[in-house]
Amino acid sequence: MSTTPADRREAALEFLRRHGAASTPHIFGDLLSHLVGVEALVRSWGGSDTVALAALGHATYGTHGFEPYILERDNRSELVGAIGPEAEDLVYFYASCDRDAFYPQLTSPATGPDDLRFPDRFAAETSQPSAEYVTLFVDLTFANEVELAVASPGGPTGWTCWPTSARTRAGGRARASPPVPTPCCIRVAERSGGRTHPLRSF
């Protein structure tokens, strides 16, 4: 029996409810509301089902900006069963990023695509990421930051587009959909296949 995108989405939502995402506090509310908001942005920008499912699961293992997690990494197969292996791989990639080390590379004019080194904070290893994964990481990061900007009590202008480590280099602010490219966004897009947002095909 084949699994449809709607089946995958429902499985993802069931996984999140079962693991307490609705009762897990997040920056401006609960985690489940944030995850659904990020997914909605990805879909509204034309993102694939894989990226949308990754958006739903992106904080499953915690992130460098949000340490609480709802599933131990030893149990990754459970998330794979809910959203599929490709989406889960992107969730792990996003969650494992050491942002203090990676964001400055994305925003530095001196760093080209072949110079990027991805720091996996879980494995304490560094690797050269593929252009595809950098692109997907940037897409997911934009959606995450824009959702926070929209949810911010101060409105979009009350939330900057990158956390502190890259904020001083970027100087830009996230805005409600569709995003407006800032100097930060433009530099990142140049390092991820030249794509700005809204999202294009994957």
Secondary structure, 3 states (H helix, E strand, C coil): CCCCHHHHHHHHHHHHHHCCHHHCEECCEEHHHHHHHHHHHHHHCCCCHHHHHHHHHCCCCCECCECCCCCCHHHHHHHHHHHCHHHHHHHHHHHHECHHHHHHHHHCCCCCHHHCCEEECCCCEEECCCHHHHHHHHHHHHHHHHHHHHHCCCCHHHCECCCHHHHHHHCCECCCCCCCCCHHHHHHHHCCCCCCCCCCCC
